[in-house]
Amino acid sequence: ITESTCKTPFAVQLSNVYLSILALFCFKLFVKISLNLLTYFYIVRGNRKEAARISAEFYDYGQQHRSWADRSPLHDAASQGRLLALRTLILQGHNVNVLTIDHVTPLHEACLADHVACARTLIDAGANVSKSLDSPLHAAAEKDCTAVVKLLLDFGADINARNTEFQRPVDVAPPSSLTEGFLLLYEATPRLLSQSCRQCIRSCVGRDRLHLLSHLPLPNRLKNYLQYQ
């Protein structure tokens, strides 16, 4: 009886810890659902400016200060391949480079799930294809998503980037896979001058201003070239 009595306080403390974790999870879930509903309400009312403000305050803040939320609505839409929802969120003003606490971007999610259209939409909106360490290219190569790998390389991803284990994308691709073969061939093929010039111009414009390319006083053919159209 004495031994059982001594163990009771620890069991109670352990139970309190589990309850605290559960309460925190429920609170975060409640806040996330509330924010989504509030944003949707403003969209229905036609107040996109207020929806963008909510997005900037609760989600974009995590870009520089590490998001307290595990995932943003962009992460969910990208991972599930919901292209229309993804475009709507971008129009609301959500930051396409927002990070989770594990430093995962929406583009990472699209690459991991092999959603080429979602990845292209994020890149067009200014998503960073050359994130240091575990890059989107590493994620796509590891999952053998050849189409996404090609897309990322076309938009300037670094084929020689190293992840946290000092591996290149070709090193994490499944052995003898289509992606590994494609990466090896890409490494051995000289880059086209036209491709290098396009990437240089887009880099000078800046990711945050890529959406303005269509408004430049240039011939349509040149604007289409700069936008990969």
KEFIVO-780726 format. One record per residue: x, y, z of N, C-alpha, C in turn; residue in three letters. Coordinates in steps of 0.1 Angstrom, whole numbers, padded with zeros to 4 digits, always signed. Last residue first. Layout:
# residues N
XYZXYZXYZala
...
This chain:
# residues 229
+0064+0310-0705+0051+0307-0712+0053+0304-0727gln
+0082+0320-0687+0082+0306-0690+0069+0302-0697tyr
+0084+0347-0684+0074+0340-0676+0073+0326-0679gln
+0101+0355-0704+0106+0357-0690+0096+0350-0680leu
+0086+0348-0726+0098+0341-0724+0103+0343-0709tyr
+0065+0367-0724+0062+0353-0723+0075+0344-0720asn
+0080+0390-0729+0074+0388-0716+0070+0374-0714lys
+0088+0385-0756+0098+0386-0745+0092+0384-0731leu
+0063+0386-0768+0071+0374-0769+0082+0374-0759arg
+0054+0412-0763+0047+0400-0757+0056+0387-0757asn
+0079+0436-0757+0071+0428-0766+0066+0416-0759pro
+0074+0457-0727+0083+0448-0736+0074+0441-0746leu
+0070+0472-0702+0068+0477-0716+0077+0469-0725pro
+0055+0449-0678+0067+0456-0684+0064+0460-0698leu
+0035+0433-0669+0032+0447-0671+0044+0456-0676his
+0045+0408-0664+0035+0410-0675+0032+0424-0678ser
+0060+0412-0642+0067+0410-0654+0057+0412-0666leu
+0049+0412-0617+0048+0425-0625+0054+0423-0638leu
+0055+0390-0603+0041+0391-0608+0039+0403-0617his
+0080+0394-0594+0079+0386-0606+0065+0387-0612leu
+0086+0407-0571+0081+0415-0581+0079+0407-0594arg
+0097+0390-0553+0085+0397-0548+0079+0405-0559asp
+0121+0380-0565+0109+0372-0564+0096+0379-0561arg
+0137+0402-0589+0134+0399-0575+0121+0390-0575gly
+0151+0411-0611+0137+0417-0609+0133+0414-0594val
+0173+0395-0610+0175+0410-0609+0161+0417-0606cys
+0162+0370-0615+0169+0373-0602+0170+0388-0600ser
+0153+0374-0641+0143+0372-0631+0149+0374-0617arg
+0178+0376-0654+0169+0387-0654+0158+0386-0643ile
+0189+0351-0649+0196+0362-0644+0187+0374-0643cys
+0171+0334-0662+0172+0333-0647+0179+0345-0641gln
+0176+0342-0688+0163+0344-0682+0163+0343-0667arg
+0203+0335-0691+0199+0349-0692+0186+0351-0686cys
+0201+0307-0690+0209+0314-0680+0205+0329-0680ser
+0186+0302-0712+0180+0298-0699+0188+0306-0688gln
+0203+0310-0733+0189+0317-0731+0184+0314-0718ser
+0224+0293-0730+0226+0307-0727+0213+0314-0725leu
+0218+0261-0714+0216+0270-0726+0218+0285-0721leu
+0244+0242-0697+0232+0251-0697+0231+0259-0709arg
+0256+0210-0707+0258+0224-0705+0245+0232-0706pro
+0250+0180-0690+0246+0188-0701+0249+0203-0699thr
+0255+0166-0667+0265+0165-0678+0262+0173-0690ala
+0233+0172-0651+0247+0176-0646+0257+0176-0658glu
+0213+0159-0665+0213+0173-0664+0227+0179-0660tyr
+0220+0132-0661+0220+0138-0674+0221+0153-0674leu
+0215+0131-0633+0229+0128-0639+0230+0134-0653leu
+0188+0137-0633+0197+0146-0626+0212+0144-0631leu
+0177+0115-0647+0175+0128-0652+0185+0138-0646phe
+0185+0093-0630+0190+0094-0643+0189+0108-0649gly
+0170+0100-0607+0184+0100-0606+0191+0101-0620glu
+0144+0099-0618+0149+0111-0613+0164+0111-0612thr
+0141+0072-0624+0140+0082-0634+0146+0095-0630leu
+0165+0053-0604+0152+0058-0607+0153+0068-0618ser
+0188+0041-0594+0183+0036-0607+0169+0042-0610ser
+0180+0050-0560+0189+0044-0570+0182+0039-0582pro
+0162+0080-0554+0162+0065-0553+0172+0060-0564pro
+0181+0109-0544+0172+0102-0553+0173+0087-0552ala
+0202+0119-0530+0190+0114-0522+0180+0108-0531val
+0221+0126-0548+0225+0116-0538+0213+0111-0530asp
+0209+0146-0563+0211+0133-0570+0215+0122-0560val
+0210+0167-0544+0197+0161-0548+0199+0147-0555pro
+0238+0160-0521+0232+0167-0532+0218+0161-0536arg
+0244+0162-0486+0241+0154-0498+0235+0163-0509gln
+0249+0170-0460+0259+0173-0470+0257+0164-0483phe
+0228+0168-0444+0237+0156-0444+0248+0157-0455glu
+0213+0190-0450+0220+0189-0437+0229+0178-0435thr
+0223+0193-0485+0213+0193-0474+0221+0192-0461asn
+0236+0214-0511+0238+0204-0501+0228+0205-0490arg
+0232+0219-0546+0229+0223-0532+0231+0211-0523ala
+0236+0215-0573+0247+0212-0564+0244+0215-0549asn
+0214+0226-0585+0215+0211-0586+0227+0206-0577ile
+0194+0251-0575+0208+0247-0575+0209+0232-0574asp
+0167+0263-0596+0172+0256-0584+0186+0251-0586ala
+0157+0277-0618+0169+0281-0612+0174+0274-0599gly
+0136+0267-0631+0134+0280-0625+0146+0284-0616phe
+0144+0243-0640+0141+0253-0650+0140+0267-0644asp
+0145+0229-0615+0157+0233-0622+0155+0243-0633leu
+0117+0227-0610+0126+0235-0601+0139+0239-0608leu
+0109+0211-0632+0103+0224-0630+0112+0232-0621leu
+0123+0187-0627+0126+0195-0639+0121+0209-0638lys
+0111+0180-0603+0126+0182-0603+0129+0191-0615val
+0085+0175-0611+0088+0186-0602+0102+0190-0602val
+0090+0152-0627+0084+0164-0633+0086+0177-0624ala
+0100+0134-0609+0108+0139-0620+0103+0151-0625thr
+0101+0125-0579+0091+0133-0586+0098+0141-0598cys
+0113+0109-0559+0113+0105-0573+0102+0112-0581asp
+0116+0119-0534+0103+0113-0537+0102+0108-0551lys
+0141+0131-0536+0139+0120-0527+0126+0112-0530glu
+0135+0152-0554+0144+0141-0558+0142+0129-0549ala
+0119+0168-0538+0113+0162-0550+0122+0151-0555ala
+0137+0175-0517+0124+0168-0514+0118+0161-0526ala
+0157+0188-0531+0160+0176-0524+0147+0168-0521his
+0142+0210-0540+0148+0201-0550+0152+0187-0543leu
+0137+0224-0517+0126+0217-0524+0131+0207-0534pro
+0165+0216-0495+0158+0224-0504+0146+0217-0510ser
+0179+0217-0467+0170+0208-0473+0160+0215-0482asp
+0201+0243-0474+0200+0231-0467+0190+0222-0474leu
+0182+0272-0487+0194+0265-0483+0191+0252-0475ser
+0161+0274-0515+0162+0275-0500+0174+0266-0496lys
+0155+0279-0542+0169+0277-0538+0171+0278-0523ser
+0130+0287-0547+0133+0274-0552+0147+0270-0547val
+0106+0306-0531+0121+0304-0532+0124+0290-0536asn
+0078+0319-0547+0083+0309-0538+0098+0307-0541ala
+0064+0337-0564+0076+0342-0557+0082+0332-0547gly
+0043+0328-0579+0040+0338-0569+0052+0343-0560ala
+0055+0309-0594+0050+0321-0601+0047+0332-0591asp
+0058+0290-0573+0070+0296-0579+0066+0309-0586ile
+0031+0283-0569+0038+0289-0558+0051+0296-0564leu
+0025+0272-0594+0017+0283-0589+0025+0291-0578thr
+0042+0250-0595+0044+0261-0605+0036+0273-0600arg
+0031+0235-0574+0045+0240-0573+0047+0251-0583ala
+0006+0229-0585+0007+0237-0572+0021+0243-0571cys
+0014+0213-0607+0007+0226-0609+0007+0235-0596ala
+0027+0191-0594+0034+0200-0603+0027+0213-0604val
+0028+0175-0567+0018+0183-0573+0025+0194-0581his
+0042+0156-0551+0043+0156-0565+0031+0163-0572asp
+0045+0159-0524+0033+0152-0528+0032+0151-0544ala
+0069+0173-0522+0068+0160-0516+0056+0152-0521leu
+0062+0197-0535+0072+0188-0541+0071+0174-0535cys
+0043+0208-0518+0039+0205-0531+0049+0195-0538ala
+0060+0212-0495+0048+0203-0494+0043+0199-0508glu
+0078+0230-0504+0083+0217-0500+0071+0207-0500his
+0061+0252-0508+0067+0246-0520+0073+0232-0516leu
+0055+0259-0481+0045+0253-0490+0050+0246-0502pro
+0085+0248-0462+0077+0258-0469+0065+0251-0477thr
+0097+0241-0430+0091+0236-0442+0083+0246-0449val
+0109+0245-0405+0115+0252-0417+0110+0245-0430his
+0095+0236-0384+0106+0227-0389+0112+0232-0402asp
+0077+0255-0380+0087+0254-0369+0098+0245-0374ile
+0072+0266-0414+0068+0260-0401+0079+0260-0391thr
+0073+0297-0432+0080+0285-0427+0072+0279-0415leu
+0063+0312-0462+0061+0311-0448+0067+0297-0444val
+0064+0320-0489+0076+0314-0483+0075+0313-0468asn
+0040+0331-0496+0043+0318-0502+0056+0312-0496val
+0018+0347-0475+0032+0346-0479+0036+0332-0483asn
-0014+0357-0486-0005+0348-0478+0009+0347-0484his
-0032+0373-0501-0019+0379-0495-0011+0370-0487gly
-0052+0363-0515-0056+0369-0502-0043+0376-0496gln
-0039+0350-0536-0046+0363-0539-0050+0371-0526leu
-0032+0327-0522-0022+0336-0527-0028+0350-0530ile
-0057+0316-0518-0049+0320-0506-0038+0330-0510leu
-0064+0310-0544-0072+0319-0536-0064+0325-0524thr
-0045+0291-0551-0045+0304-0558-0053+0314-0550arg
-0053+0271-0533-0039+0276-0533-0039+0290-0539leu
-0078+0264-0543-0077+0270-0529-0063+0277-0528ala
-0071+0254-0568-0079+0266-0567-0078+0272-0553leu
-0054+0232-0560-0049+0243-0568-0057+0255-0567leu
-0047+0211-0538-0060+0219-0540-0055+0232-0547arg
-0028+0192-0530-0030+0195-0544-0043+0203-0547gly
-0021+0189-0504-0033+0181-0508-0036+0184-0523gln
+0000+0206-0500+0002+0192-0498-0009+0183-0503ser
-0012+0231-0506-0001+0226-0514+0001+0211-0513ala
-0031+0233-0485-0035+0233-0499-0025+0227-0508ala
-0013+0233-0462-0024+0223-0464-0028+0222-0478asp
+0003+0256-0467+0009+0242-0465-0002+0231-0468his
-0017+0276-0466-0009+0273-0479-0003+0259-0478leu
-0025+0276-0440-0034+0271-0450-0027+0268-0463pro
+0005+0264-0422-0004+0275-0426-0014+0269-0436ser
+0014+0245-0393+0012+0246-0408+0002+0258-0410arg
+0019+0250-0366+0027+0240-0373+0026+0241-0388asp
+0024+0283-0354+0015+0273-0359+0023+0263-0367ala
+0044+0300-0350+0040+0293-0339+0031+0282-0343trp
+0071+0305-0373+0057+0304-0371+0054+0295-0359ser
+0097+0325-0370+0094+0311-0368+0079+0309-0364arg
+0100+0351-0376+0101+0348-0362+0097+0334-0359his
+0098+0355-0403+0110+0360-0397+0111+0355-0382gln
+0074+0340-0409+0086+0340-0418+0099+0344-0411gln
+0054+0345-0391+0063+0334-0388+0074+0333-0398gly
+0039+0365-0402+0048+0369-0391+0058+0357-0388tyr
+0022+0354-0420+0035+0359-0425+0045+0362-0414asp
+0001+0347-0401+0009+0337-0408+0022+0342-0413tyr
-0010+0369-0388-0010+0356-0381-0001+0345-0388phe
-0007+0391-0405-0005+0392-0390-0003+0379-0384glu
-0013+0384-0431+0000+0389-0428+0003+0389-0413ala
-0040+0375-0428-0030+0366-0432-0016+0371-0428ser
-0052+0398-0420-0052+0387-0411-0041+0377-0415ile
-0048+0413-0444-0043+0418-0431-0042+0406-0421arg
-0063+0399-0462-0049+0399-0464-0042+0404-0451ala
-0089+0404-0452-0084+0390-0453-0069+0390-0454ala
-0089+0432-0457-0089+0427-0443-0085+0413-0442glu
-0090+0431-0485-0079+0438-0478-0078+0433-0463lys
-0113+0418-0493-0100+0411-0494-0089+0418-0487arg
-0142+0418-0487-0132+0426-0480-0119+0419-0481asn
-0164+0404-0495-0157+0412-0505-0146+0420-0500gly
-0177+0387-0479-0181+0400-0478-0174+0409-0488arg
-0161+0364-0484-0175+0364-0489-0180+0379-0489val
-0137+0373-0472-0137+0370-0486-0152+0371-0492ile
-0145+0374-0445-0142+0386-0452-0141+0385-0467tyr
-0150+0346-0441-0161+0356-0439-0158+0369-0446phe
-0124+0335-0444-0135+0332-0454-0146+0342-0453tyr
-0112+0346-0421-0107+0350-0434-0118+0347-0445thr
-0128+0332-0402-0128+0347-0402-0123+0352-0416leu
-0121+0306-0407-0135+0310-0409-0136+0325-0410leu
-0093+0307-0401-0098+0303-0415-0112+0308-0417asn
-0094+0314-0374-0088+0323-0384-0093+0320-0398leu
-0107+0291-0364-0113+0304-0362-0108+0314-0372ser
-0088+0271-0369-0101+0270-0376-0108+0284-0375ile
-0067+0281-0353-0065+0279-0367-0078+0279-0375lys
-0078+0280-0327-0074+0292-0333-0073+0292-0348val
-0083+0252-0325-0094+0261-0324-0090+0275-0331phe
-0056+0242-0326-0066+0238-0336-0078+0248-0337leu
-0046+0254-0303-0040+0257-0316-0050+0254-0327lys
-0063+0240-0284-0063+0255-0285-0057+0260-0299phe
-0055+0214-0288-0069+0218-0290-0070+0233-0292cys
-0029+0215-0279-0032+0211-0293-0046+0216-0297phe
-0032+0223-0253-0025+0231-0262-0028+0228-0276leu
-0046+0200-0243-0052+0213-0242-0046+0223-0252ala
-0026+0180-0246-0039+0179-0253-0046+0193-0254leu
-0007+0190-0228-0004+0189-0242-0016+0188-0251ile
-0022+0188-0204-0017+0201-0209-0014+0201-0224ser
-0026+0160-0203-0037+0169-0204-0033+0183-0209leu
+0001+0152-0199-0007+0148-0211-0019+0157-0213tyr
+0005+0164-0174+0014+0168-0186+0006+0164-0199val
-0013+0151-0158-0014+0165-0160-0006+0170-0172asn
-0002+0125-0158-0015+0127-0164-0018+0142-0167ser
+0021+0130-0144+0022+0126-0158+0009+0128-0165leu
+0010+0137-0119+0018+0147-0126+0019+0143-0141gln
-0002+0112-0112-0010+0124-0114-0003+0135-0122val
+0021+0096-0110+0011+0093-0120+0002+0105-0123ala
+0034+0109-0089+0040+0109-0102+0030+0106-0113phe
+0015+0103-0068+0018+0117-0072+0025+0118-0086pro
+0016+0074-0067+0004+0081-0071+0007+0096-0075thr
+0037+0061-0055+0037+0063-0070+0026+0072-0075lys
+0032+0061-0029+0044+0068-0033+0043+0071-0048cys
+0011+0043-0028+0008+0057-0024+0020+0066-0029thr
+0023+0019-0034+0013+0025-0043+0010+0039-0040ser
+0039+0016-0012+0045+0017-0025+0035+0024-0035glu
+0019+0012+0008+0028+0024+0009+0035+0026-0005thr
+0008-0012+0000+0000+0000+0000+0009+0012+0000ile
